[in-house]
Amino acid sequence: MKVKEGFIVKKVIDDYVVVPVGDNFMDFSSIINLNETGAFLWQCMENDITEDELVNLLSKEYEVDASEVKDDVADFIESLKNAKLLSE
């Protein structure tokens, strides 16, 4: 899975915002705010990646056990699906 093309993440002060670009420029329904962890996951998902790979990368980045972040990663992916930000 990977994030759709036509969306980028911009840092605004201490937050991150998913912003539509190109043909999606007027699609404001897909604008979402991300925290630092979400921005990290988004960056990882710019290339095709599995949920398990995301869990492993996140656990290494924040030096926590993979079991501690598994549900968070699943919730993040679900949020992106609901916002229609994942490519098919």
TORLONU-36071 format. One record per residue: residue number from 1; residue in three letters; x, y, z of N, C-alpha, C, O, CB in turn. Coordinates in Angstrom, 2 decimals. Glycine has a CB too. Example, Ala and Ser with C-alpha at 12.3 -4.5 7.8 and 13.67 -1.06 7.14 Angstrom:
BEGIN
+-------+-------+---------+---------+---------+---------+---------+---------+---------+---------+---------+---------+---------+---------+---------+---------+---------+
! marro ! bator !    n.xx !    n.yy !    n.zz !   ca.xx !   ca.yy !   ca.zz !    c.xx !    c.yy !    c.zz !    o.xx !    o.yy !    o.zz !   cb.xx !   cb.yy !   cb.zz !
+-------+-------+---------+---------+---------+---------+---------+---------+---------+---------+---------+---------+---------+---------+---------+---------+---------+
!     1 !   ala !   13.19 !   -5.69 !    7.80 !   12.30 !   -4.50 !    7.80 !   13.20 !   -3.30 !    7.80 !   14.24 !   -3.32 !    8.46 !   11.31 !   -4.47 !    9.05 !
!     2 !   ser !   12.85 !   -2.25 !    7.08 !   13.67 !   -1.06 !    7.14 !   12.90 !    0.03 !    7.87 !   13.41 !    1.14 !    8.04 !   14.08 !   -0.60 !    5.72 !
+-------+-------+---------+---------+---------+---------+---------+---------+---------+---------+---------+---------+---------+---------+---------+---------+---------+
//
This chain:
BEGIN
+-------+-------+---------+---------+---------+---------+---------+---------+---------+---------+---------+---------+---------+---------+---------+---------+---------+
! marro ! bator !    n.xx !    n.yy !    n.zz !   ca.xx !   ca.yy !   ca.zz !    c.xx !    c.yy !    c.zz !    o.xx !    o.yy !    o.zz !   cb.xx !   cb.yy !   cb.zz !
+-------+-------+---------+---------+---------+---------+---------+---------+---------+---------+---------+---------+---------+---------+---------+---------+---------+
!     1 !   met !    0.84 !   -1.17 !    0.00 !    0.00 !    0.00 !    0.00 !    0.88 !    1.22 !    0.00 !    2.02 !    1.18 !    0.47 !   -0.95 !    0.00 !    1.20 !
!     2 !   lys !    0.36 !    2.31 !   -0.53 !    1.09 !    3.57 !   -0.52 !    0.11 !    4.72 !   -0.61 !   -1.05 !    4.55 !   -1.00 !    2.11 !    3.62 !   -1.68 !
!     3 !   val !    0.59 !    5.90 !   -0.25 !   -0.27 !    7.07 !   -0.30 !   -0.47 !    7.49 !   -1.76 !    0.40 !    7.25 !   -2.61 !    0.32 !    8.24 !    0.53 !
!     4 !   lys !   -1.60 !    8.11 !   -2.03 !   -1.92 !    8.56 !   -3.38 !   -0.96 !    9.64 !   -3.82 !   -0.49 !   10.45 !   -3.02 !   -3.36 !    9.06 !   -3.45 !
!     5 !   glu !   -0.69 !    9.64 !   -5.10 !    0.05 !   10.75 !   -5.67 !   -0.86 !   11.96 !   -5.70 !   -2.08 !   11.82 !   -5.73 !    0.58 !   10.41 !   -7.10 !
!     6 !   gly !   -0.29 !   13.14 !   -5.69 !   -1.08 !   14.36 !   -5.73 !   -1.34 !   14.95 !   -4.36 !   -2.13 !   15.87 !   -4.21 !   -2.38 !   14.10 !   -6.42 !
!     7 !   phe !   -0.66 !   14.40 !   -3.34 !   -0.77 !   14.92 !   -1.98 !    0.62 !   14.95 !   -1.37 !    1.40 !   14.02 !   -1.54 !   -1.75 !   14.06 !   -1.11 !
!     8 !   ile !    0.90 !   16.02 !   -0.65 !    2.18 !   16.14 !    0.03 !    1.94 !   16.53 !    1.47 !    0.85 !   16.97 !    1.83 !    3.10 !   17.18 !   -0.68 !
!     9 !   val !    2.95 !   16.38 !    2.29 !    2.87 !   16.79 !    3.69 !    3.72 !   18.04 !    3.86 !    4.88 !   18.08 !    3.46 !    3.35 !   15.66 !    4.66 !
!    10 !   lys !    3.11 !   19.07 !    4.45 !    3.81 !   20.33 !    4.73 !    3.84 !   20.54 !    6.23 !    2.84 !   20.32 !    6.91 !    3.13 !   21.52 !    4.02 !
!    11 !   lys !    4.98 !   20.98 !    6.74 !    5.09 !   21.30 !    8.16 !    4.61 !   22.74 !    8.36 !    5.08 !   23.65 !    7.69 !    6.55 !   21.12 !    8.68 !
!    12 !   val !    3.68 !   22.92 !    9.28 !    3.15 !   24.24 !    9.62 !    3.36 !   24.41 !   11.13 !    2.64 !   23.83 !   11.94 !    1.62 !   24.39 !    9.22 !
!    13 !   ile !    4.34 !   25.19 !   11.47 !    4.80 !   25.39 !   12.85 !    5.18 !   24.03 !   13.43 !    6.20 !   23.47 !   13.02 !    3.68 !   26.09 !   13.73 !
!    14 !   asp !    4.40 !   23.47 !   14.36 !    4.74 !   22.18 !   14.96 !    3.85 !   21.04 !   14.46 !    3.94 !   19.92 !   14.97 !    4.64 !   22.27 !   16.46 !
!    15 !   asp !    2.99 !   21.31 !   13.49 !    2.08 !   20.31 !   12.96 !    2.41 !   20.02 !   11.51 !    3.15 !   20.76 !   10.86 !    0.61 !   20.77 !   13.10 !
!    16 !   tyr !    1.86 !   18.94 !   11.02 !    2.02 !   18.55 !    9.63 !    0.64 !   18.46 !    9.00 !   -0.30 !   17.97 !    9.62 !    2.79 !   17.19 !    9.50 !
!    17 !   val !    0.52 !   18.95 !    7.76 !   -0.77 !   18.97 !    7.07 !   -0.61 !   18.29 !    5.71 !    0.32 !   18.58 !    4.97 !   -1.29 !   20.43 !    6.89 !
!    18 !   val !   -1.53 !   17.38 !    5.41 !   -1.57 !   16.76 !    4.08 !   -2.27 !   17.75 !    3.15 !   -3.41 !   18.15 !    3.40 !   -2.32 !   15.36 !    4.10 !
!    19 !   val !   -1.58 !   18.13 !    2.09 !   -2.06 !   19.17 !    1.18 !   -2.19 !   18.59 !   -0.23 !   -1.27 !   17.93 !   -0.73 !   -1.10 !   20.40 !    1.18 !
!    20 !   pro !   -3.34 !   18.84 !   -0.88 !   -3.48 !   18.38 !   -2.27 !   -2.68 !   19.28 !   -3.21 !   -2.60 !   20.49 !   -3.01 !   -4.96 !   18.36 !   -2.68 !
!    21 !   val !   -2.09 !   18.67 !   -4.25 !   -1.35 !   19.41 !   -5.27 !   -1.77 !   18.90 !   -6.64 !   -2.43 !   17.87 !   -6.77 !    0.20 !   19.26 !   -5.06 !
!    22 !   gly !   -1.37 !   19.62 !   -7.66 !   -1.67 !   19.20 !   -9.03 !   -3.17 !   19.13 !   -9.29 !   -3.90 !   20.06 !   -8.95 !   -1.04 !   17.84 !   -9.30 !
!    23 !   asp !   -3.62 !   18.04 !   -9.89 !   -5.03 !   17.86 !  -10.23 !   -5.92 !   17.81 !   -9.00 !   -7.13 !   18.05 !   -9.10 !   -5.21 !   16.60 !  -11.04 !
!    24 !   asn !   -5.36 !   17.50 !   -7.85 !   -6.13 !   17.39 !   -6.61 !   -6.21 !   18.72 !   -5.85 !   -6.75 !   18.76 !   -4.75 !   -5.52 !   16.34 !   -5.72 !
!    25 !   phe !   -5.67 !   19.80 !   -6.44 !   -5.54 !   21.07 !   -5.73 !   -6.83 !   21.54 !   -5.07 !   -6.77 !   22.15 !   -4.00 !   -5.07 !   22.12 !   -6.69 !
!    26 !   met !   -7.97 !   21.28 !   -5.65 !   -9.24 !   21.75 !   -5.10 !   -9.92 !   20.71 !   -4.21 !  -11.04 !   20.94 !   -3.75 !  -10.18 !   22.14 !   -6.22 !
!    27 !   asp !   -9.29 !   19.60 !   -3.95 !   -9.87 !   18.53 !   -3.13 !   -9.54 !   18.78 !   -1.65 !   -8.63 !   18.18 !   -1.10 !   -9.34 !   17.14 !   -3.57 !
!    28 !   phe !  -10.31 !   19.67 !   -1.04 !  -10.06 !   20.02 !    0.35 !  -10.61 !   18.97 !    1.32 !  -10.32 !   19.03 !    2.51 !  -10.68 !   21.36 !    0.66 !
!    29 !   ser !  -11.38 !   18.02 !    0.84 !  -11.93 !   16.99 !    1.71 !  -10.86 !   16.03 !    2.21 !  -11.07 !   15.31 !    3.19 !  -13.03 !   16.22 !    0.99 !
!    30 !   ser !   -9.72 !   16.01 !    1.53 !   -8.66 !   15.08 !    1.92 !   -7.57 !   15.73 !    2.76 !   -6.56 !   15.10 !    3.07 !   -8.04 !   14.48 !    0.69 !
!    31 !   ile !   -7.76 !   16.98 !    3.14 !   -6.78 !   17.64 !    3.99 !   -6.91 !   17.11 !    5.41 !   -7.99 !   17.16 !    6.00 !   -6.95 !   19.19 !    3.95 !
!    32 !   ile !   -5.81 !   16.60 !    5.94 !   -5.81 !   16.12 !    7.32 !   -4.55 !   16.61 !    8.02 !   -3.53 !   16.89 !    7.38 !   -5.90 !   14.57 !    7.37 !
!    33 !   asn !   -4.63 !   16.72 !    9.33 !   -3.47 !   17.08 !   10.15 !   -2.79 !   15.82 !   10.64 !   -3.45 !   14.82 !   10.94 !   -3.87 !   17.98 !   11.34 !
!    34 !   leu !   -1.47 !   15.87 !   10.71 !   -0.69 !   14.75 !   11.21 !    0.23 !   15.24 !   12.33 !    0.65 !   16.39 !   12.35 !    0.14 !   14.10 !   10.07 !
!    35 !   asn !    0.51 !   14.35 !   13.25 !    1.55 !   14.65 !   14.23 !    2.88 !   14.16 !   13.65 !    2.93 !   13.71 !   12.50 !    1.25 !   13.97 !   15.62 !
!    36 !   glu !    3.94 !   14.26 !   14.43 !    5.26 !   13.85 !   13.94 !    5.29 !   12.38 !   13.53 !    5.91 !   12.02 !   12.53 !    6.32 !   14.12 !   15.00 !
!    37 !   thr !    4.62 !   11.54 !   14.31 !    4.58 !   10.11 !   14.00 !    3.83 !    9.86 !   12.69 !    4.28 !    9.07 !   11.86 !    3.91 !    9.33 !   15.14 !
!    38 !   gly !    2.71 !   10.54 !   12.52 !    1.95 !   10.40 !   11.28 !    2.74 !   10.85 !   10.07 !    2.68 !   10.23 !    9.01 !    0.66 !   11.20 !   11.37 !
!    39 !   ala !    3.50 !   11.94 !   10.23 !    4.34 !   12.43 !    9.13 !    5.43 !   11.41 !    8.79 !    5.76 !   11.20 !    7.62 !    4.97 !   13.79 !    9.49 !
!    40 !   phe !    5.98 !   10.78 !    9.82 !    6.98 !    9.73 !    9.59 !    6.37 !    8.57 !    8.80 !    6.95 !    8.10 !    7.83 !    7.57 !    9.22 !   10.94 !
!    41 !   leu !    5.19 !    8.12 !    9.23 !    4.52 !    7.02 !    8.53 !    4.17 !    7.41 !    7.10 !    4.34 !    6.60 !    6.18 !    3.25 !    6.59 !    9.29 !
!    42 !   trp !    3.69 !    8.63 !    6.90 !    3.36 !    9.11 !    5.56 !    4.59 !    9.02 !    4.66 !    4.52 !    8.52 !    3.53 !    2.84 !   10.57 !    5.61 !
!    43 !   gln !    5.72 !    9.50 !    5.17 !    6.95 !    9.46 !    4.40 !    7.30 !    8.02 !    4.02 !    7.72 !    7.75 !    2.89 !    8.10 !   10.10 !    5.19 !
!    44 !   cys !    7.13 !    7.10 !    4.95 !    7.40 !    5.69 !    4.68 !    6.46 !    5.14 !    3.61 !    6.82 !    4.24 !    2.85 !    7.27 !    4.86 !    5.96 !
!    45 !   met !    5.26 !    5.68 !    3.56 !    4.24 !    5.16 !    2.64 !    4.28 !    5.83 !    1.26 !    3.42 !    5.57 !    0.43 !    2.88 !    5.34 !    3.24 !
!    46 !   glu !    5.27 !    6.67 !    1.03 !    5.41 !    7.26 !   -0.30 !    5.85 !    6.21 !   -1.31 !    5.70 !    6.39 !   -2.52 !    6.40 !    8.41 !   -0.27 !
!    47 !   asn !    6.40 !    5.11 !   -0.81 !    6.72 !    3.94 !   -1.62 !    5.86 !    2.79 !   -1.13 !    5.40 !    2.80 !    0.01 !    8.26 !    3.59 !   -1.55 !
!    48 !   asp !    5.65 !    1.81 !   -1.97 !    4.81 !    0.68 !   -1.60 !    5.40 !   -0.03 !   -0.38 !    6.59 !   -0.35 !   -0.36 !    4.66 !   -0.31 !   -2.78 !
!    49 !   ile !    4.57 !   -0.28 !    0.64 !    5.03 !   -0.86 !    1.89 !    3.89 !   -1.64 !    2.53 !    2.72 !   -1.34 !    2.29 !    5.56 !    0.24 !    2.85 !
!    50 !   thr !    4.22 !   -2.62 !    3.32 !    3.18 !   -3.40 !    4.01 !    2.95 !   -2.82 !    5.41 !    3.76 !   -2.05 !    5.92 !    3.58 !   -4.90 !    4.10 !
!    51 !   glu !    1.85 !   -3.20 !    6.00 !    1.54 !   -2.76 !    7.36 !    2.59 !   -3.27 !    8.34 !    3.01 !   -2.53 !    9.23 !    0.15 !   -3.25 !    7.77 !
!    52 !   asp !    3.02 !   -4.51 !    8.18 !    4.05 !   -5.06 !    9.07 !    5.38 !   -4.29 !    8.94 !    6.06 !   -4.06 !    9.94 !    4.28 !   -6.54 !    8.76 !
!    53 !   glu !    5.73 !   -3.91 !    7.73 !    6.94 !   -3.11 !    7.54 !    6.83 !   -1.76 !    8.23 !    7.79 !   -1.28 !    8.83 !    7.22 !   -2.91 !    6.04 !
!    54 !   leu !    5.64 !   -1.15 !    8.15 !    5.42 !    0.13 !    8.84 !    5.59 !   -0.03 !   10.35 !    6.22 !    0.80 !   11.00 !    4.02 !    0.67 !    8.52 !
!    55 !   val !    5.02 !   -1.09 !   10.90 !    5.14 !   -1.36 !   12.33 !    6.60 !   -1.48 !   12.72 !    7.03 !   -0.90 !   13.72 !    4.37 !   -2.64 !   12.72 !
!    56 !   asn !    7.37 !   -2.23 !   11.95 !    8.79 !   -2.42 !   12.25 !    9.58 !   -1.12 !   12.14 !   10.41 !   -0.83 !   13.00 !    9.39 !   -3.45 !   11.30 !
!    57 !   leu !    9.31 !   -0.33 !   11.11 !   10.02 !    0.94 !   10.95 !    9.69 !    1.91 !   12.09 !   10.58 !    2.58 !   12.62 !    9.66 !    1.58 !    9.61 !
!    58 !   leu !    8.42 !    1.97 !   12.45 !    8.01 !    2.87 !   13.53 !    8.60 !    2.44 !   14.87 !    9.05 !    3.28 !   15.65 !    6.48 !    2.92 !   13.63 !
!    59 !   ser !    8.60 !    1.16 !   15.13 !    9.16 !    0.67 !   16.40 !   10.66 !    0.96 !   16.49 !   11.17 !    1.27 !   17.56 !    8.89 !   -0.84 !   16.56 !
!    60 !   lys !   11.36 !    0.85 !   15.36 !   12.79 !    1.16 !   15.36 !   13.03 !    2.66 !   15.51 !   13.92 !    3.08 !   16.25 !   13.44 !    0.65 !   14.06 !
!    61 !   glu !   12.23 !    3.46 !   14.82 !   12.40 !    4.92 !   14.86 !   12.23 !    5.46 !   16.28 !   12.98 !    6.33 !   16.72 !   11.40 !    5.61 !   13.92 !
!    62 !   tyr !   11.25 !    4.93 !   17.00 !   10.94 !    5.44 !   18.34 !   11.42 !    4.49 !   19.45 !   11.12 !    4.70 !   20.63 !    9.45 !    5.66 !   18.48 !
!    63 !   glu !   12.17 !    3.48 !   19.06 !   12.78 !    2.54 !   20.01 !   11.76 !    1.98 !   21.01 !   11.96 !    2.03 !   22.23 !   13.90 !    3.22 !   20.76 !
!    64 !   val !   10.67 !    1.44 !   20.46 !    9.64 !    0.78 !   21.27 !    9.37 !   -0.60 !   20.67 !    9.74 !   -0.87 !   19.52 !    8.33 !    1.63 !   21.33 !
!    65 !   asp !    8.74 !   -1.44 !   21.44 !    8.39 !   -2.78 !   20.97 !    7.32 !   -2.67 !   19.88 !    6.42 !   -1.84 !   19.98 !    7.90 !   -3.67 !   22.14 !
!    66 !   ala !    7.42 !   -3.49 !   18.86 !    6.47 !   -3.47 !   17.75 !    5.04 !   -3.68 !   18.22 !    4.11 !   -3.11 !   17.65 !    6.83 !   -4.54 !   16.73 !
!    67 !   ser !    4.84 !   -4.49 !   19.26 !    3.48 !   -4.72 !   19.77 !    2.84 !   -3.45 !   20.31 !    1.62 !   -3.34 !   20.35 !    3.51 !   -5.79 !   20.86 !
!    68 !   glu !    3.66 !   -2.48 !   20.73 !    3.14 !   -1.23 !   21.27 !    2.62 !   -0.28 !   20.19 !    1.79 !    0.59 !   20.48 !    4.22 !   -0.53 !   22.06 !
!    69 !   val !    3.08 !   -0.45 !   18.96 !    2.67 !    0.48 !   17.90 !    1.76 !   -0.16 !   16.85 !    1.25 !    0.52 !   15.96 !    3.89 !    1.03 !   17.22 !
!    70 !   lys !    1.55 !   -1.46 !   16.95 !    0.76 !   -2.18 !   15.93 !   -0.65 !   -1.59 !   15.77 !   -1.08 !   -1.34 !   14.65 !    0.65 !   -3.65 !   16.30 !
!    71 !   asp !   -1.35 !   -1.36 !   16.88 !   -2.71 !   -0.80 !   16.80 !   -2.69 !    0.63 !   16.28 !   -3.59 !    1.03 !   15.54 !   -3.38 !   -0.84 !   18.18 !
!    72 !   asp !   -1.68 !    1.40 !   16.66 !   -1.58 !    2.79 !   16.19 !   -1.38 !    2.84 !   14.67 !   -1.98 !    3.67 !   13.99 !   -0.41 !    3.50 !   16.89 !
!    73 !   val !   -0.55 !    1.95 !   14.16 !   -0.33 !    1.90 !   12.72 !   -1.62 !    1.50 !   12.01 !   -1.97 !    2.09 !   10.98 !    0.80 !    0.90 !   12.37 !
!    74 !   ala !   -2.33 !    0.52 !   12.53 !   -3.60 !    0.10 !   11.93 !   -4.60 !    1.25 !   11.93 !   -5.31 !    1.45 !   10.95 !   -4.19 !   -1.12 !   12.70 !
!    75 !   asp !   -4.66 !    2.01 !   13.02 !   -5.57 !    3.16 !   13.10 !   -5.18 !    4.23 !   12.08 !   -6.04 !    4.84 !   11.45 !   -5.56 !    3.75 !   14.52 !
!    76 !   phe !   -3.88 !    4.46 !   11.93 !   -3.40 !    5.45 !   10.97 !   -3.79 !    5.05 !    9.55 !   -4.27 !    5.89 !    8.78 !   -1.87 !    5.61 !   11.07 !
!    77 !   ile !   -3.58 !    3.80 !    9.21 !   -3.95 !    3.32 !    7.88 !   -5.45 !    3.47 !    7.65 !   -5.87 !    3.87 !    6.57 !   -3.53 !    1.86 !    7.70 !
!    78 !   glu !   -6.24 !    3.15 !    8.65 !   -7.70 !    3.29 !    8.54 !   -8.09 !    4.75 !    8.31 !   -8.99 !    5.03 !    7.53 !   -8.40 !    2.74 !    9.81 !
!    79 !   ser !   -7.41 !    5.67 !    8.99 !   -7.68 !    7.10 !    8.81 !   -7.38 !    7.53 !    7.37 !   -8.14 !    8.29 !    6.78 !   -6.84 !    7.93 !    9.79 !
!    80 !   leu !   -6.28 !    7.04 !    6.83 !   -5.94 !    7.37 !    5.44 !   -6.94 !    6.77 !    4.46 !   -7.29 !    7.41 !    3.47 !   -4.54 !    6.87 !    5.10 !
!    81 !   lys !   -7.40 !    5.56 !    4.74 !   -8.43 !    4.95 !    3.90 !   -9.71 !    5.77 !    3.92 !  -10.31 !    6.03 !    2.88 !   -8.73 !    3.51 !    4.35 !
!    82 !   asn !  -10.12 !    6.20 !    5.12 !  -11.34 !    6.98 !    5.26 !  -11.24 !    8.32 !    4.54 !  -12.24 !    8.83 !    4.03 !  -11.66 !    7.21 !    6.73 !
!    83 !   ala !  -10.04 !    8.90 !    4.50 !   -9.83 !   10.16 !    3.80 !   -9.54 !    9.95 !    2.32 !   -9.30 !   10.91 !    1.59 !   -8.69 !   10.92 !    4.44 !
!    84 !   lys !   -9.55 !    8.70 !    1.88 !   -9.29 !    8.35 !    0.47 !   -7.91 !    8.82 !    0.03 !   -7.75 !    9.38 !   -1.06 !  -10.37 !    8.95 !   -0.44 !
!    85 !   leu !   -6.92 !    8.58 !    0.89 !   -5.56 !    9.01 !    0.60 !   -4.61 !    7.85 !    0.26 !   -3.41 !    8.07 !    0.11 !   -5.02 !    9.77 !    1.76 !
!    86 !   leu !   -5.14 !    6.64 !    0.15 !   -4.31 !    5.50 !   -0.23 !   -4.60 !    5.12 !   -1.68 !   -5.75 !    5.14 !   -2.12 !   -4.56 !    4.29 !    0.71 !
!    87 !   ser !   -3.55 !    4.79 !   -2.40 !   -3.75 !    4.36 !   -3.79 !   -4.25 !    2.92 !   -3.78 !   -4.01 !    2.16 !   -2.85 !   -2.42 !    4.48 !   -4.61 !
!    88 !   glu !   -4.94 !    2.57 !   -4.83 !   -5.53 !    1.23 !   -4.94 !   -4.47 !    0.20 !   -5.27 !   -4.78 !   -0.98 !   -5.40 !   -6.62 !    1.21 !   -6.01 !
+-------+-------+---------+---------+---------+---------+---------+---------+---------+---------+---------+---------+---------+---------+---------+---------+---------+
//
